[in-house]
Amino acid sequence: MLRAKGLPPLEVARQAQQWAAAHRYRVPEPSAPLCVMISPHPDDECIGGGLPLRLMQESGWRVVNIAVTHGSNPARQLARAEELSAACARIGFETLLLAERGLNRITLQARETDPEHWANCVNLLAEKIGALQPALVLCPHALDAQSTHIGTHHLTLDALAVVSANSAGFSTTLAFTEYWSTMTHANLLVELTAAQVGDMVSALACHVGEVSRNPFHLTVPAWLIDNVRRGGEIVGASGGNVPNYTFAAIYNVMQWRVGALQTAWPSGRMIGSNSICADYFA
C-alpha cells in the first residue's frame, strides 16, 4: 500500500514503482498502438485518463503522457515532476517532459501577444508528437475554463498543424477531455469499473503536494458517477435510456486529417466494460 502523506516525492516515486511492478495488467510492447495525453499540469493524466487506462489494460496500448507545464509555482515545479513520475509509474503510463520545469505561459494571451514564445512551445510539442506518431491524442477541450487548459488545447492543435506540414499524410484521432468546464458537445461515454477508478485515484494521490493542499482526488469518483447522468443525455439521445454504468468518462472524439479537424463518428457512442475500447479506434 502506498503511504504518500509526509513522504518526500522521491520516496513516493520509489513506492509507486514497486507497487506498479507488482500490479501490472500487461506490459505494452514497444510496437503497440500509442495513445498520447497532452496534459496541462501534472495530475491531469490521472483525471482524464479513463479511456487511455482501458486501452492499456484491455489491449496493451502504450500510453505516453506529455506534461506541458509543472504548475505556476516555481518552488513546486521540480517536486511536481517527481510526483508525476510516481503517478505514471503507479497507473502504468510513460511520461515525457517538455522542459525540466515544464513550459510557462501556455495561455491564449501568450499565443496572441508573444508569438515567438508560443512558436517555440509549439515546436517542442510538435517534435514529440511527430516522433511518436500516435494513433490517439488527448487534450482539453477549447472551453475548459482554466487558462492553461484552454492554452493547452490551442497548443495541441497548433502542434498538430506543424506535424502535418512536416509530414505529408499524417493523421490521428483526437479526444477532447473536460474537467474545469463541461463540454456541450460530446460523442463518447466510456464506462469505468470500480477497480479502474481506484487505479486513477491511487495514482492521483501520488501528487502529494497538490492533494495535501486540496484533496480533490476524493471527489473524482463522484464526478465520474455524475458523468453517467450527463453522458447518457449528451452522448445518447436526450430523454433516452441512460446506461446502467456506475462510473464513466466523457470525451469528444474527432479525426485530424489533412491538417484539420474532421468529424469522427455520425453519432455518439457508449463503450461499456463488456466491450473492447480499442475496437472503436481501429
Legacy VTK file of the C-alpha trace (Angstrom):
# vtk DataFile Version 3.0
C-alpha trace
ASCII
DATASET POLYDATA
POINTS 282 float
0.000 0.000 0.000
1.350 3.428 -0.928
1.646 5.771 2.045
2.185 9.143 0.450
1.401 11.523 3.295
4.535 13.026 4.817
6.947 11.275 2.447
9.381 13.108 0.168
8.485 12.878 -3.536
11.392 10.562 -4.385
10.234 8.053 -1.769
6.701 8.301 -3.147
8.111 7.551 -6.604
10.052 4.539 -5.297
6.987 3.070 -3.572
4.812 3.747 -6.623
7.255 1.935 -8.901
7.347 -1.062 -6.515
3.543 -1.138 -6.425
3.290 -0.870 -10.217
5.755 -3.722 -10.742
3.601 -5.956 -8.558
0.259 -4.960 -10.102
0.871 -4.865 -13.847
-2.020 -5.771 -16.125
0.047 -6.346 -19.243
3.274 -4.677 -20.265
2.779 -2.822 -23.558
5.040 -3.849 -26.408
7.204 -1.090 -27.941
5.322 -1.589 -31.222
1.872 -1.388 -29.604
-0.631 1.285 -30.695
0.180 4.549 -28.960
-2.036 6.990 -27.076
-0.524 10.366 -26.178
-2.019 12.535 -23.447
-1.196 16.251 -23.661
-1.656 17.226 -20.016
-1.751 20.887 -18.941
-0.484 20.067 -15.433
0.838 17.084 -13.519
-2.329 15.319 -12.223
-4.382 15.801 -15.408
-3.037 12.480 -16.707
-4.963 10.746 -13.907
-8.118 12.842 -14.054
-8.660 12.433 -17.800
-7.019 9.054 -18.112
-10.010 6.709 -18.067
-10.006 5.962 -21.802
-6.202 5.541 -22.045
-6.273 3.293 -18.975
-8.810 0.992 -20.602
-6.870 0.904 -23.880
-3.742 -0.074 -21.967
-5.349 -2.650 -19.681
-7.594 -4.282 -22.267
-5.479 -4.198 -25.410
-1.911 -3.451 -24.415
-1.733 0.067 -25.842
1.179 2.249 -24.814
0.131 5.455 -23.081
2.603 8.343 -23.062
1.799 11.409 -21.011
3.386 14.676 -22.155
3.468 17.169 -19.296
3.074 20.672 -20.722
3.562 22.717 -17.542
4.530 21.809 -13.997
2.185 24.367 -12.496
2.651 28.070 -11.861
4.556 27.854 -8.566
8.325 27.770 -9.312
9.063 26.357 -5.861
6.962 23.277 -6.639
7.876 22.586 -10.275
10.698 20.085 -9.710
8.745 18.286 -6.997
5.708 18.114 -9.250
7.816 16.403 -11.919
8.841 13.795 -9.327
5.240 13.333 -8.236
4.245 12.938 -11.883
6.811 10.184 -12.293
5.337 8.402 -9.276
1.766 8.778 -10.537
2.616 7.464 -14.008
4.530 4.544 -12.520
1.513 3.756 -10.376
-1.019 3.799 -13.207
1.279 2.305 -15.875
1.743 5.289 -18.182
5.010 6.539 -19.638
5.862 10.198 -19.219
7.745 12.817 -21.237
8.738 16.283 -20.043
8.972 19.195 -22.449
11.330 21.040 -20.085
12.876 20.367 -16.682
10.424 22.751 -15.020
7.749 22.499 -17.698
6.730 25.196 -20.131
5.322 28.503 -18.926
2.702 30.967 -20.130
0.665 28.397 -22.054
-2.331 30.665 -22.418
-4.353 32.292 -25.154
-2.924 35.640 -24.073
0.631 34.401 -24.656
-0.416 32.958 -28.011
-1.718 36.368 -29.079
0.911 38.666 -27.555
4.176 36.674 -27.689
4.264 34.752 -30.979
7.976 33.886 -30.671
7.497 32.245 -27.259
4.391 30.470 -28.497
6.082 29.170 -31.642
8.961 27.767 -29.579
6.497 25.909 -27.338
4.511 24.630 -30.324
7.663 23.325 -31.989
8.751 21.477 -28.832
5.420 19.681 -28.657
5.271 19.064 -32.414
8.705 17.416 -32.283
7.446 14.939 -29.655
4.195 14.192 -31.482
5.970 13.785 -34.801
8.439 11.324 -33.313
5.747 9.304 -31.533
3.185 9.183 -34.380
0.292 8.434 -32.002
-2.920 6.696 -33.032
-4.820 8.743 -30.429
-4.147 12.142 -28.840
-5.967 13.519 -25.793
-6.065 17.184 -24.760
-8.548 19.542 -23.040
-11.487 20.960 -24.959
-11.456 24.583 -26.107
-13.616 25.983 -23.286
-12.277 24.088 -20.279
-12.493 27.243 -18.116
-8.898 27.286 -16.866
-6.319 29.350 -18.700
-3.638 26.659 -19.043
-6.195 24.027 -20.052
-7.511 26.316 -22.771
-3.954 27.210 -23.775
-3.028 23.516 -23.973
-5.963 22.908 -26.310
-4.635 25.510 -28.753
-1.026 24.433 -28.255
-2.007 20.888 -29.247
-3.897 21.938 -32.368
-1.075 24.262 -33.420
1.450 21.457 -32.872
-0.636 19.022 -34.918
-0.705 21.584 -37.726
3.115 21.744 -37.652
3.364 17.943 -37.705
1.011 17.845 -40.705
3.044 20.492 -42.500
6.245 18.490 -41.917
4.826 15.039 -42.570
2.529 14.553 -45.540
-0.257 12.129 -44.795
-0.070 12.487 -41.012
-3.397 11.711 -39.350
-4.571 10.757 -35.896
-7.656 10.553 -33.728
-8.184 13.334 -31.210
-10.206 13.015 -27.987
-11.028 16.194 -26.096
-11.277 15.945 -22.307
-13.139 18.023 -19.747
-12.563 18.939 -16.113
-12.970 22.619 -15.239
-15.956 23.062 -17.537
-18.233 20.541 -19.192
-18.492 20.099 -22.946
-21.765 20.987 -24.631
-20.911 18.578 -27.448
-19.518 15.146 -26.604
-19.798 11.884 -28.507
-18.161 9.248 -26.299
-19.069 7.831 -22.896
-16.599 5.258 -21.538
-17.638 3.046 -18.642
-15.057 2.556 -15.906
-15.030 -0.224 -13.330
-14.536 0.409 -9.634
-11.055 -1.103 -9.940
-10.145 1.312 -12.754
-11.422 4.278 -10.756
-9.315 3.009 -7.875
-6.273 2.951 -10.175
-6.934 6.562 -11.203
-7.459 7.834 -7.652
-4.482 5.992 -6.178
-2.243 7.386 -8.921
-3.694 10.849 -8.361
-2.802 10.558 -4.673
0.875 10.390 -5.727
0.596 14.125 -6.470
1.243 14.654 -2.780
1.712 18.395 -2.717
-1.471 19.059 -4.693
-3.810 16.746 -2.810
-2.360 17.934 0.513
-3.484 21.500 -0.161
-6.738 20.422 -1.828
-7.880 16.774 -1.551
-9.664 16.861 -4.905
-8.746 13.226 -5.588
-11.506 12.269 -3.154
-14.153 13.896 -5.358
-13.121 12.157 -8.594
-15.383 9.099 -8.057
-18.419 11.364 -7.524
-17.532 13.296 -10.690
-17.313 10.055 -12.672
-20.666 8.968 -11.262
-22.276 12.240 -12.380
-20.814 11.722 -15.846
-23.186 8.768 -16.285
-26.187 11.048 -15.744
-24.837 13.737 -18.071
-23.325 11.437 -20.652
-26.485 9.395 -21.021
-28.272 12.519 -22.255
-25.425 14.332 -24.072
-23.780 11.396 -25.826
-27.014 9.469 -26.139
-30.415 10.807 -27.103
-31.998 13.453 -24.904
-34.758 11.758 -22.990
-33.410 8.321 -23.906
-32.295 5.497 -21.656
-29.224 6.176 -19.525
-26.759 3.255 -19.494
-26.502 1.147 -16.373
-22.981 2.305 -15.509
-21.723 3.427 -12.110
-18.670 5.368 -13.333
-17.877 6.847 -16.745
-15.640 9.347 -18.535
-16.858 11.748 -21.225
-14.901 12.690 -24.368
-15.454 14.395 -27.704
-13.703 12.377 -30.423
-12.667 13.857 -33.763
-10.283 12.966 -36.563
-7.232 15.002 -37.541
-6.734 14.636 -41.290
-5.108 16.824 -43.954
-4.136 19.352 -41.295
-7.640 19.937 -39.920
-10.267 18.574 -37.554
-12.955 16.370 -39.078
-15.978 14.521 -37.740
-15.107 11.087 -36.384
-18.494 9.413 -35.997
-22.013 10.152 -37.240
-23.466 9.760 -33.737
-22.463 9.280 -30.112
-21.025 6.031 -28.807
-21.081 4.409 -25.390
-18.464 1.791 -24.544
-19.462 -0.471 -21.678
-16.984 -2.516 -19.690
-18.072 -5.646 -21.593
-16.762 -4.129 -24.854
-13.188 -3.542 -26.031
-12.311 0.155 -26.338
-9.665 -0.461 -28.973
-12.309 -1.784 -31.376
-13.651 1.789 -31.622
-10.232 3.193 -32.508
-9.113 0.669 -35.117
LINES 1 283
282 0 1 2 3 4 5 6 7 8 9 10 11 12 13 14 15 16 17 18 19 20 21 22 23 24 25 26 27 28 29 30 31 32 33 34 35 36 37 38 39 40 41 42 43 44 45 46 47 48 49 50 51 52 53 54 55 56 57 58 59 60 61 62 63 64 65 66 67 68 69 70 71 72 73 74 75 76 77 78 79 80 81 82 83 84 85 86 87 88 89 90 91 92 93 94 95 96 97 98 99 100 101 102 103 104 105 106 107 108 109 110 111 112 113 114 115 116 117 118 119 120 121 122 123 124 125 126 127 128 129 130 131 132 133 134 135 136 137 138 139 140 141 142 143 144 145 146 147 148 149 150 151 152 153 154 155 156 157 158 159 160 161 162 163 164 165 166 167 168 169 170 171 172 173 174 175 176 177 178 179 180 181 182 183 184 185 186 187 188 189 190 191 192 193 194 195 196 197 198 199 200 201 202 203 204 205 206 207 208 209 210 211 212 213 214 215 216 217 218 219 220 221 222 223 224 225 226 227 228 229 230 231 232 233 234 235 236 237 238 239 240 241 242 243 244 245 246 247 248 249 250 251 252 253 254 255 256 257 258 259 260 261 262 263 264 265 266 267 268 269 270 271 272 273 274 275 276 277 278 279 280 281
